[in-house]
Amino acid sequence: MDRSSKLILRKLIMDFLCIFVVGIAVLMFFLFGKPYKRGFFCNDESLSYPYHGSTVTSAALYVVGLFLPICTMLIGEFLYARYHSGHTARVLFGYTIPPWLWNAYEKIGVFGFGAACTVLTTDIAKYTIGRLRPHFMKICAPEVNCSLPENQHRYIEKFTCSTVGSISAKMLKEVRLSFPSGHSSFSAYTMLYLAMYLQLRMKWKGSKLLKNFLQLLCLLMAWFTAMTRVSDYKHHWSDVLAGSTLGAISALIVTLCVADLFKEERPGPAEKHRSADYEAETGVGGTQDESSPLQIGMQTYGGVNTSVEDSMHRRGPN
């Protein structure tokens, strides 16, 4: 195995291992996680909303949130490599990896890692806080007589759900996972990342507003998803706010720090050196060096060019 193949293979293994570890942690929360058992007040009206189905289902959330950015990045990198040269092809076990495919792998890999980290961060908060959903009373129907005066303003921690057996254990578990909103955090991360990617790759000059229109659609999809979580009584408004903020921060960190999407647009050392040489030759944007001779410009008076330095020599010492 040649050295190039070893380096590429090591990178692939390490990348997939990192995503696998984060993914396993998310799976462990889903399968074996036990949320914190928070109590409630009988007169808490925020927990007495009816149960509704989800306008944006979990399946739709993950299919659109993953496949739309991935497909966009595959097409974007293919078109970018087609019209821009200068990319180096990589060789793995004698097979040449097209530059666009390698670039797409890097961007999609970082995107997937960020998505997994966003879900994990959300789950840690969900299971640690255990906030009750707005439809808690409907799903759980706790065996507590809330009509008794002593229960009116008492925080009740020890209770059992009367719906055990008729309601699945998964729903009774989910009713304690309100904060923060997972739909909001995931949609905010994926759509904001996609909007940032469009800012990087979409250079078509045929329309001034098409790119911004597509970016707006991405943000509106995330906004609509977040709003439905409130209207469906799946989350409190503060859950949605926290989830959207978490997703947006994750997207900014991943795009600007981890993936560093816009490094291609920053001038490299050679361009900076050429810019510095230009400024030195033209005298624009720079300062005069103390060790260099004094450069005195020419001035024009009445069509006759005279040098200030020549004038000083003609005058002589005082």
Residue, then its C-alpha position, 0 to 999 in steps of 0.5 A: m500500500d502506497r503512502s497516499s493510500k495509507l493517509i486517505l484510508r486513515k482519514l476515512i477510518m478516523d472520520f467514520l469512527c468519530i461519527f460512529v461514536v457520536g451516533i452510538a451515544v445518540l442511539m443509547f439515549f434513544l434506547f436506554g435513556k431515562p429522563y429526569k422525573r419532574g413533578f407538576f402543579c395541578n393548576d398548571e394550565s400549560l400542561s393541559y393542552p390536547y394531544h395532536g399529531s405532528t405536522v412535521t413528522s420525525a421521518a419527514l424531518y430527518v429525510v428532508g434535513l439530511f438528503l436535501p443538503i447532501c444532494t445539494m452538496l453533491i451537485g454543487e461540488f460536481l458543478y464547481a469542479r466542472y467549471h473550475s480547475g486547479h483541484t488535485a485528484r487523490v488515488l486510493f488503492g490505484y483508483t483515482i478519486p475525482p476532486w469533486l467527490w473528495n470535496a463533497y465527502e469532506k463537506i458532507g462528512v463535516f455536515g453529518f458530524g455536526a448534525a449528530c453532535t446537535v442531536l446529542t447535545t439536544d438529547i443531553a439537555k432533554y434527559t437531564i431536564g425532563r420538562l413535561r410537554p404541554h399535553f402531559m395531562k392528556i397523555c399521563a392523566p396522573e392519579v392525583n385528585c386535583s380537586l382537593p384544596e391541599n393539591q391546588h398549589r402543591y408541587i406533586e412529584k410522586f405520582t403514577c400515570s393512569t394510562v399505563g397499559s393503554i398508552s405505550a411506554k415510548m409515549l410516556k417517556e417522550v412526554r418528559l422530553s420537552f426541553p429543548s425542541g429536537h425538531s427545532s434544533f435539527s431543522a435550524y442546524t441543517m437549513l442554516y448549514l445549507a444556506m451557508y453552503l449556497q452562499l459559498r458555491m452558488k455563483w450564477k450571475g443569471s439572477k441577483l436574487l435567486k441565491n437569496f431566494l433559495q436561502l430564504l426558503c431554507l430558513l423558512m423551512a426551519w422556521f415553519t418546523a419550529m412554529t408547528r411544534v408550538s401549534d401542535y402542542k408538542h413544546h412550549w415556546s421556550d423549548v422551541l426558542a432554545g432548540s432553534t438557538l442551539g441549532a443555529i449556534s451549532a451550524l455557525i460553529v461547524t461552518l465557520c470553525v470546523a468545516d471552514l467553508f469560506k477559506e477558499e474565498r480568503p486570499g492566500p499568502a501568495e495573493k497577500h504578497r502580491s498585494a503588498d508588492y503592489e502597494a510598495e510600488t504604487g505607494v498606496g495603503g503603505t507607510q514610508d520606511e524610515s531607512s529608505p530615501l525620502q520620496i517627494g512627489m512632483q507638483t504642477y504649477g501653471g503647467v510647469n513640473t517642479s520638484v520640492e527636492d530641487s527647490m530645496h537644493r536651489r535654496g541652499p542652507n540658510 
